[in-house]
Amino acid sequence: MSLGYNLASIFAGALSPLIANSPMAAYKPETWPISVYMIVLAVITVVSVYLASETRQRIATGKLAAPA
């Protein structure tokens, strides 16, 4: 779990500036494409957090089975 988290942060952290560089080059003086890109990333994060299930109680009670 920790390895996957760390590898994902490396790839996401390394690719974000590269992806953001493309709209910046296409819309040279404008910065709104970067803002739209950041908003999309924030929406993806909010949706992911909303859909993730809480595991605190399952870990505390030892019930690690998938939620019903």
N, C-alpha and C positions, 0 to 999 in steps of 0.2 A: 504494500500500500504506500509506504513512504517513498520507495524507489519510483513508483509511477508518478506520484505527486511532484517529486523533484525533477524528474525528466520532463514532465509536462510544463513545469515552470521555466525550464531552460529553453525548450522549443518555443513556447509562447512568448517568452521574454525576448528571445533572439529574433523571432520572425516579425513581431509587431512593428519595430522601426523599419524593417525592410518593406513590409506591406504598406505602411504609412508613407513611405518615400515615393511610391508610384503616383498616388493622387497629388502629392505635393509638386511633383515634376510636371504633371499634366495640367494642373490649374495653378501655374506659377505664383502669381501674387495673392491668390485666395487661400484662406486657411479653413474654409468651411468643410471641404471634404475630409480633413483630418478630424474635425469635430464630429461629423456624421459617423466616421469610423469608430471613434471612441464611444459614441452613444450606442452604436450597435454592440460593441463589446460589453458595455455596461448592461444592456438589456439581456444579452446572453447570460451574463453572470447572475442577474436577478432571477431569471427564469430557472437557472440551474439550482440556485440556492432554494428557491421555492419548491422545486420538485424533489430535492434530496430529502431522504427520510432521516429522522433523528434516531441515533443509535445509542444514546446515553443510557436509557433505561434497559435496553436489551443487553448491553455490555455489563451493566451493574447486576442484573439478575442472572446472567449467564445464558440467556436465550439468544443465541446468535443466528437463529433460523431466519429465513427471508420473511418479511412482513406479509401478512395475509391481505 
